[in-house]
């Protein structure tokens, strides 16, 4: 059985719905379908989710959201009319409007895009509709409850043959709606694939899988036919945006491969993501390269010279306590170096520094901002010990300052720090060096 998730661009209008139906019916194994809300139909169009957030903001500001709401309604009415659907949408819109007027949460408002699209798609395909709020659960702290969800969802799916389950949202313990972060329909699809013990999770979007580099930076980068979950996650951490990074664990932990496909080019095989690289035909030096701006290098240096690692442990513990994302750079007994996301760290800097000072160990802290983090990813790096030297020389030839370079002990990825204004040039230099 295949679980297939279709993104907003795949379901933006009636013509896209028809493409989705053709894809679903082309393989009888596509039995569970996860839709996003309608995306953009053309360049300056607006996503339905953005319109729903606007309704919420207008209501909160005491303004009328009627015009925006009518625009949303029309999007769905147009799809239903052009597909000649029998579904009566009016009662659903009346209920949603009523909830918005009563001050419904932002999560509730935003989630209605997927909810309504799920109703349309289930009617169009002739599949059962299963509301995600009944099977996707969050706990009292707002964290996704993976095991409760898996147990209940698995039970419900055993009673269904074919179903449409809207993405992006679930429910709190009190029954209210809670949404994942933007792009969260990817997560829902992975959750459903795990519960259904699917043989494959397909993620249909508007691109034919991953490319080895951002095409806005590198001219005509090679496609990636096969990549591992670990490699993909590293690329996502440094800016790659084909998949939501949190959708990896449900399917990777269950050993289910993911296939990234293009709704507008369904004959293309796309990118296959698996748990290991054993099936990969082209065991190249790297699977891909991506970059992200907005980093800082944080250096904390202990002023005492006793030979213990307690200071390093304390810093890492406090970073974890405050949820500060970081890459751990080569450090010593008296010095800790972290690559952190600047905006996130500045929001928590005072609390972070105060917590460390409670250890009564004198230390100094310096921050080097405006760093771009570039990651070179691939198990093939293990087979080329000169990779770091090649990176350094390639950047040196282009007069690009190398602020830091760090290859993890597992050699899955190599992180390179360069000034933000040289990121694009550095990515091109690295790509050209290896490919």
Secondary structure as UniProt FT lines:
FT   STRAND          2..6
FT   HELIX           8..11
FT   HELIX           14..25
FT   TURN            28..29
FT   STRAND          30..35
FT   TURN            43..44
FT   HELIX           48..60
FT   TURN            61..62
FT   HELIX           66..82
FT   TURN            83..84
FT   HELIX           90..101
FT   TURN            102..103
FT   HELIX           106..125
FT   STRAND          128..129
FT   HELIX           132..134
FT   STRAND          137..138
FT   TURN            140..141
FT   HELIX           146..157
FT   TURN            158..159
FT   STRAND          163..164
FT   STRAND          169..171
FT   TURN            173..174
FT   STRAND          177..179
FT   TURN            182..184
FT   HELIX           185..196
FT   STRAND          200..205
FT   TURN            215..217
FT   TURN            219..220
FT   STRAND          226..228
FT   HELIX           229..237
FT   TURN            238..239
FT   HELIX           245..247
FT   HELIX           248..253
FT   TURN            254..255
FT   STRAND          257..262
FT   HELIX           263..265
FT   TURN            266..267
FT   STRAND          271..274
FT   TURN            278..279
FT   STRAND          288..302
FT   HELIX           310..321
FT   TURN            322..323
FT   STRAND          326..328
FT   STRAND          335..341
FT   HELIX           342..357
FT   TURN            358..359
FT   STRAND          363..377
FT   HELIX           379..383
FT   TURN            385..386
FT   HELIX           387..397
FT   TURN            398..399
FT   STRAND          404..407
FT   TURN            409..410
FT   STRAND          413..419
FT   HELIX           420..422
FT   HELIX           423..434
//
